[in-house]
Amino acid sequence: MRRKQSRGFSLVEMTVALAIFGVLILVLAALEYELFRVDRAVQLDSFSHPEPAAVLARFRSDVLSCTGRPDSSGVWSQGPTTLLLTIQRNDGAETVIWDFSERKTAKRIVVRNSLVVSQWSAAGVPSYRIGTWMLDGGQQAVRLTGVDEKGGIVVDQIYAPRVTGA
């Protein structure tokens, strides 16, 4: 007796396979949409509020260039919301003061020969706190922590001054 050989899939098998692929494509489309939505929100937030990035860039540059950390300068003194840095320039030394004492505001003040020579501020930034961090080898670094309105940490950076050889 001869048995009839099957030459393909039945209609039921094809329908089940298409249904499974349809569900998988639907799940992938939903994930792709969610990723696009989150990515778009992050891009809009970054472009509509560039101040935090500007604060971090200037802060990093100042800490990397500093040659010392004075205890005080005029009415300012080192503390959890104030950082004083001495930076040596070609035309002399200057003291850069980072003042985060006002909520959601960052101020950068440059003092040379007891005179304020420039001021810069950014509003709408996280509330920053300044701390110290000891690196391997004993070098002291600056730790900058920023928190949002809900108390979540949004910035936690450690900056170490450049080590200059004698």
ChimeraX commands (.cxc) that place a marker at each C-alpha (Angstrom):
marker #1 position 0.00,0.00,0.00 radius 0.5
marker #1 position 1.26,3.33,-0.95 radius 0.5
marker #1 position 1.14,6.27,1.47 radius 0.5
marker #1 position 0.37,9.80,0.19 radius 0.5
marker #1 position 3.24,12.19,0.90 radius 0.5
marker #1 position 2.50,15.62,2.31 radius 0.5
marker #1 position 3.75,18.45,0.08 radius 0.5
marker #1 position 3.47,21.39,2.50 radius 0.5
marker #1 position 1.75,22.87,5.52 radius 0.5
marker #1 position -1.94,22.73,6.17 radius 0.5
marker #1 position -4.08,25.86,6.33 radius 0.5
marker #1 position -4.41,25.55,10.12 radius 0.5
marker #1 position -0.62,25.35,10.58 radius 0.5
marker #1 position -0.10,28.42,8.39 radius 0.5
marker #1 position -2.75,30.39,10.32 radius 0.5
marker #1 position -1.19,29.54,13.69 radius 0.5
marker #1 position 2.28,30.51,12.45 radius 0.5
marker #1 position 1.03,33.85,11.11 radius 0.5
marker #1 position -0.79,34.57,14.36 radius 0.5
marker #1 position 2.40,33.91,16.38 radius 0.5
marker #1 position 4.48,36.15,14.09 radius 0.5
marker #1 position 1.81,38.86,14.29 radius 0.5
marker #1 position 1.92,38.89,18.08 radius 0.5
marker #1 position 5.74,39.06,18.04 radius 0.5
marker #1 position 5.71,41.97,15.60 radius 0.5
marker #1 position 3.13,43.77,17.74 radius 0.5
marker #1 position 5.29,43.35,20.86 radius 0.5
marker #1 position 8.40,44.60,19.02 radius 0.5
marker #1 position 6.51,47.61,17.66 radius 0.5
marker #1 position 5.31,48.52,21.17 radius 0.5
marker #1 position 8.87,48.27,22.55 radius 0.5
marker #1 position 10.24,50.36,19.69 radius 0.5
marker #1 position 7.60,53.04,20.31 radius 0.5
marker #1 position 8.42,53.16,24.03 radius 0.5
marker #1 position 12.17,53.46,23.33 radius 0.5
marker #1 position 11.52,56.24,20.82 radius 0.5
marker #1 position 9.30,58.11,23.29 radius 0.5
marker #1 position 11.88,57.91,26.11 radius 0.5
marker #1 position 14.75,58.88,23.80 radius 0.5
marker #1 position 12.80,61.85,22.51 radius 0.5
marker #1 position 11.97,63.01,26.04 radius 0.5
marker #1 position 15.64,62.84,27.08 radius 0.5
marker #1 position 16.73,64.77,23.98 radius 0.5
marker #1 position 14.13,67.48,24.55 radius 0.5
marker #1 position 15.10,67.80,28.22 radius 0.5
marker #1 position 18.81,68.08,27.36 radius 0.5
marker #1 position 18.28,70.66,24.63 radius 0.5
marker #1 position 15.72,72.74,26.52 radius 0.5
marker #1 position 17.88,72.85,29.68 radius 0.5
marker #1 position 21.58,73.10,28.75 radius 0.5
marker #1 position 22.53,74.84,32.00 radius 0.5
marker #1 position 23.48,71.70,33.98 radius 0.5
marker #1 position 25.87,70.61,31.22 radius 0.5
marker #1 position 27.42,74.09,31.15 radius 0.5
marker #1 position 27.88,74.04,34.94 radius 0.5
marker #1 position 29.59,70.65,34.84 radius 0.5
marker #1 position 31.88,71.65,31.96 radius 0.5
marker #1 position 33.01,74.88,33.65 radius 0.5
marker #1 position 33.33,73.21,37.05 radius 0.5
marker #1 position 35.47,70.41,35.58 radius 0.5
marker #1 position 37.72,72.89,33.76 radius 0.5
marker #1 position 38.24,74.94,36.92 radius 0.5
marker #1 position 39.03,71.95,39.14 radius 0.5
marker #1 position 41.44,70.49,36.59 radius 0.5
marker #1 position 43.26,73.83,36.34 radius 0.5
marker #1 position 43.39,74.67,40.04 radius 0.5
marker #1 position 46.68,75.01,41.86 radius 0.5
marker #1 position 45.25,75.36,45.34 radius 0.5
marker #1 position 42.16,75.56,47.53 radius 0.5
marker #1 position 42.19,78.59,49.85 radius 0.5
marker #1 position 40.11,78.41,53.05 radius 0.5
marker #1 position 38.45,81.76,52.39 radius 0.5
marker #1 position 38.35,84.79,50.10 radius 0.5
marker #1 position 36.44,87.89,51.15 radius 0.5
marker #1 position 32.97,86.85,52.34 radius 0.5
marker #1 position 33.28,83.32,50.94 radius 0.5
marker #1 position 34.72,80.29,52.69 radius 0.5
marker #1 position 34.98,76.59,51.84 radius 0.5
marker #1 position 31.86,74.61,52.71 radius 0.5
marker #1 position 29.35,72.05,51.47 radius 0.5
marker #1 position 27.83,74.55,49.03 radius 0.5
marker #1 position 30.89,76.71,48.29 radius 0.5
marker #1 position 34.16,75.78,46.62 radius 0.5
marker #1 position 37.15,78.12,46.35 radius 0.5
marker #1 position 39.91,77.37,43.87 radius 0.5
marker #1 position 43.15,79.18,43.06 radius 0.5
marker #1 position 43.99,79.15,39.35 radius 0.5
marker #1 position 47.28,80.43,38.03 radius 0.5
marker #1 position 46.92,82.42,34.78 radius 0.5
marker #1 position 49.59,84.07,32.64 radius 0.5
marker #1 position 48.75,87.47,34.13 radius 0.5
marker #1 position 48.59,86.27,37.74 radius 0.5
marker #1 position 46.58,84.16,40.13 radius 0.5
marker #1 position 42.83,84.35,40.50 radius 0.5
marker #1 position 40.37,82.80,42.91 radius 0.5
marker #1 position 37.35,81.08,41.39 radius 0.5
marker #1 position 34.38,80.73,43.73 radius 0.5
marker #1 position 31.62,78.24,43.03 radius 0.5
marker #1 position 28.58,79.14,45.09 radius 0.5
marker #1 position 25.67,76.65,45.20 radius 0.5
marker #1 position 24.04,78.11,48.33 radius 0.5
marker #1 position 20.91,79.28,46.48 radius 0.5
marker #1 position 18.52,76.47,45.61 radius 0.5
marker #1 position 18.64,75.43,41.92 radius 0.5
marker #1 position 21.25,78.12,41.13 radius 0.5
marker #1 position 24.96,77.85,40.39 radius 0.5
marker #1 position 27.21,80.90,40.60 radius 0.5
marker #1 position 30.79,81.19,39.41 radius 0.5
marker #1 position 32.65,84.28,40.63 radius 0.5
marker #1 position 36.23,85.15,39.68 radius 0.5
marker #1 position 38.23,87.35,42.08 radius 0.5
marker #1 position 41.61,88.85,41.25 radius 0.5
marker #1 position 43.46,91.16,43.67 radius 0.5
marker #1 position 40.37,91.30,45.95 radius 0.5
marker #1 position 38.20,92.57,43.06 radius 0.5
marker #1 position 35.40,90.62,41.40 radius 0.5
marker #1 position 36.38,90.49,37.72 radius 0.5
marker #1 position 33.62,88.23,36.38 radius 0.5
marker #1 position 30.40,86.55,37.42 radius 0.5
marker #1 position 28.39,83.82,35.75 radius 0.5
marker #1 position 25.29,82.04,36.96 radius 0.5
marker #1 position 22.97,79.29,35.81 radius 0.5
marker #1 position 19.42,78.81,37.01 radius 0.5
marker #1 position 17.26,75.71,36.94 radius 0.5
marker #1 position 20.10,73.36,37.82 radius 0.5
marker #1 position 20.07,70.55,40.39 radius 0.5
marker #1 position 20.86,71.43,43.99 radius 0.5
marker #1 position 24.59,70.77,44.25 radius 0.5
marker #1 position 26.71,69.77,47.25 radius 0.5
marker #1 position 30.50,69.76,47.38 radius 0.5
marker #1 position 32.59,67.18,49.16 radius 0.5
marker #1 position 36.11,65.82,49.10 radius 0.5
marker #1 position 37.31,62.46,47.90 radius 0.5
marker #1 position 40.68,60.88,48.57 radius 0.5
marker #1 position 42.21,59.13,45.59 radius 0.5
marker #1 position 44.70,56.30,45.71 radius 0.5
marker #1 position 48.07,57.86,46.39 radius 0.5
marker #1 position 46.65,60.50,48.73 radius 0.5
marker #1 position 45.56,63.10,46.16 radius 0.5
marker #1 position 42.50,65.04,47.24 radius 0.5
marker #1 position 39.70,65.36,44.67 radius 0.5
marker #1 position 36.44,67.31,44.60 radius 0.5
marker #1 position 33.15,65.43,44.62 radius 0.5
marker #1 position 30.13,67.23,43.16 radius 0.5
marker #1 position 26.72,65.74,43.90 radius 0.5
marker #1 position 23.48,67.10,42.47 radius 0.5
marker #1 position 19.96,66.16,43.54 radius 0.5
marker #1 position 16.62,66.89,41.88 radius 0.5
marker #1 position 13.40,68.12,43.50 radius 0.5
marker #1 position 12.51,64.59,44.64 radius 0.5
marker #1 position 15.89,64.04,46.29 radius 0.5
marker #1 position 17.18,61.67,43.61 radius 0.5
marker #1 position 20.85,61.89,42.70 radius 0.5
marker #1 position 21.23,63.18,39.15 radius 0.5
marker #1 position 24.93,64.10,39.27 radius 0.5
marker #1 position 27.72,62.38,41.18 radius 0.5
marker #1 position 31.09,63.34,39.75 radius 0.5
marker #1 position 34.62,63.26,41.13 radius 0.5
marker #1 position 37.16,65.73,39.75 radius 0.5
marker #1 position 40.86,65.68,40.52 radius 0.5
marker #1 position 43.20,68.59,39.79 radius 0.5
marker #1 position 45.95,67.92,37.30 radius 0.5
marker #1 position 49.17,66.91,38.99 radius 0.5
marker #1 position 51.94,69.18,37.81 radius 0.5
marker #1 position 55.53,68.11,38.08 radius 0.5
marker #1 position 58.14,70.28,39.71 radius 0.5
marker link #1:1,2 radius 0.2
marker link #1:2,3 radius 0.2
marker link #1:3,4 radius 0.2
marker link #1:4,5 radius 0.2
marker link #1:5,6 radius 0.2
marker link #1:6,7 radius 0.2
marker link #1:7,8 radius 0.2
marker link #1:8,9 radius 0.2
marker link #1:9,10 radius 0.2
marker link #1:10,11 radius 0.2
marker link #1:11,12 radius 0.2
marker link #1:12,13 radius 0.2
marker link #1:13,14 radius 0.2
marker link #1:14,15 radius 0.2
marker link #1:15,16 radius 0.2
marker link #1:16,17 radius 0.2
marker link #1:17,18 radius 0.2
marker link #1:18,19 radius 0.2
marker link #1:19,20 radius 0.2
marker link #1:20,21 radius 0.2
marker link #1:21,22 radius 0.2
marker link #1:22,23 radius 0.2
marker link #1:23,24 radius 0.2
marker link #1:24,25 radius 0.2
marker link #1:25,26 radius 0.2
marker link #1:26,27 radius 0.2
marker link #1:27,28 radius 0.2
marker link #1:28,29 radius 0.2
marker link #1:29,30 radius 0.2
marker link #1:30,31 radius 0.2
marker link #1:31,32 radius 0.2
marker link #1:32,33 radius 0.2
marker link #1:33,34 radius 0.2
marker link #1:34,35 radius 0.2
marker link #1:35,36 radius 0.2
marker link #1:36,37 radius 0.2
marker link #1:37,38 radius 0.2
marker link #1:38,39 radius 0.2
marker link #1:39,40 radius 0.2
marker link #1:40,41 radius 0.2
marker link #1:41,42 radius 0.2
marker link #1:42,43 radius 0.2
marker link #1:43,44 radius 0.2
marker link #1:44,45 radius 0.2
marker link #1:45,46 radius 0.2
marker link #1:46,47 radius 0.2
marker link #1:47,48 radius 0.2
marker link #1:48,49 radius 0.2
marker link #1:49,50 radius 0.2
marker link #1:50,51 radius 0.2
marker link #1:51,52 radius 0.2
marker link #1:52,53 radius 0.2
marker link #1:53,54 radius 0.2
marker link #1:54,55 radius 0.2
marker link #1:55,56 radius 0.2
marker link #1:56,57 radius 0.2
marker link #1:57,58 radius 0.2
marker link #1:58,59 radius 0.2
marker link #1:59,60 radius 0.2
marker link #1:60,61 radius 0.2
marker link #1:61,62 radius 0.2
marker link #1:62,63 radius 0.2
marker link #1:63,64 radius 0.2
marker link #1:64,65 radius 0.2
marker link #1:65,66 radius 0.2
marker link #1:66,67 radius 0.2
marker link #1:67,68 radius 0.2
marker link #1:68,69 radius 0.2
marker link #1:69,70 radius 0.2
marker link #1:70,71 radius 0.2
marker link #1:71,72 radius 0.2
marker link #1:72,73 radius 0.2
marker link #1:73,74 radius 0.2
marker link #1:74,75 radius 0.2
marker link #1:75,76 radius 0.2
marker link #1:76,77 radius 0.2
marker link #1:77,78 radius 0.2
marker link #1:78,79 radius 0.2
marker link #1:79,80 radius 0.2
marker link #1:80,81 radius 0.2
marker link #1:81,82 radius 0.2
marker link #1:82,83 radius 0.2
marker link #1:83,84 radius 0.2
marker link #1:84,85 radius 0.2
marker link #1:85,86 radius 0.2
marker link #1:86,87 radius 0.2
marker link #1:87,88 radius 0.2
marker link #1:88,89 radius 0.2
marker link #1:89,90 radius 0.2
marker link #1:90,91 radius 0.2
marker link #1:91,92 radius 0.2
marker link #1:92,93 radius 0.2
marker link #1:93,94 radius 0.2
marker link #1:94,95 radius 0.2
marker link #1:95,96 radius 0.2
marker link #1:96,97 radius 0.2
marker link #1:97,98 radius 0.2
marker link #1:98,99 radius 0.2
marker link #1:99,100 radius 0.2
marker link #1:100,101 radius 0.2
marker link #1:101,102 radius 0.2
marker link #1:102,103 radius 0.2
marker link #1:103,104 radius 0.2
marker link #1:104,105 radius 0.2
marker link #1:105,106 radius 0.2
marker link #1:106,107 radius 0.2
marker link #1:107,108 radius 0.2
marker link #1:108,109 radius 0.2
marker link #1:109,110 radius 0.2
marker link #1:110,111 radius 0.2
marker link #1:111,112 radius 0.2
marker link #1:112,113 radius 0.2
marker link #1:113,114 radius 0.2
marker link #1:114,115 radius 0.2
marker link #1:115,116 radius 0.2
marker link #1:116,117 radius 0.2
marker link #1:117,118 radius 0.2
marker link #1:118,119 radius 0.2
marker link #1:119,120 radius 0.2
marker link #1:120,121 radius 0.2
marker link #1:121,122 radius 0.2
marker link #1:122,123 radius 0.2
marker link #1:123,124 radius 0.2
marker link #1:124,125 radius 0.2
marker link #1:125,126 radius 0.2
marker link #1:126,127 radius 0.2
marker link #1:127,128 radius 0.2
marker link #1:128,129 radius 0.2
marker link #1:129,130 radius 0.2
marker link #1:130,131 radius 0.2
marker link #1:131,132 radius 0.2
marker link #1:132,133 radius 0.2
marker link #1:133,134 radius 0.2
marker link #1:134,135 radius 0.2
marker link #1:135,136 radius 0.2
marker link #1:136,137 radius 0.2
marker link #1:137,138 radius 0.2
marker link #1:138,139 radius 0.2
marker link #1:139,140 radius 0.2
marker link #1:140,141 radius 0.2
marker link #1:141,142 radius 0.2
marker link #1:142,143 radius 0.2
marker link #1:143,144 radius 0.2
marker link #1:144,145 radius 0.2
marker link #1:145,146 radius 0.2
marker link #1:146,147 radius 0.2
marker link #1:147,148 radius 0.2
marker link #1:148,149 radius 0.2
marker link #1:149,150 radius 0.2
marker link #1:150,151 radius 0.2
marker link #1:151,152 radius 0.2
marker link #1:152,153 radius 0.2
marker link #1:153,154 radius 0.2
marker link #1:154,155 radius 0.2
marker link #1:155,156 radius 0.2
marker link #1:156,157 radius 0.2
marker link #1:157,158 radius 0.2
marker link #1:158,159 radius 0.2
marker link #1:159,160 radius 0.2
marker link #1:160,161 radius 0.2
marker link #1:161,162 radius 0.2
marker link #1:162,163 radius 0.2
marker link #1:163,164 radius 0.2
marker link #1:164,165 radius 0.2
marker link #1:165,166 radius 0.2
view
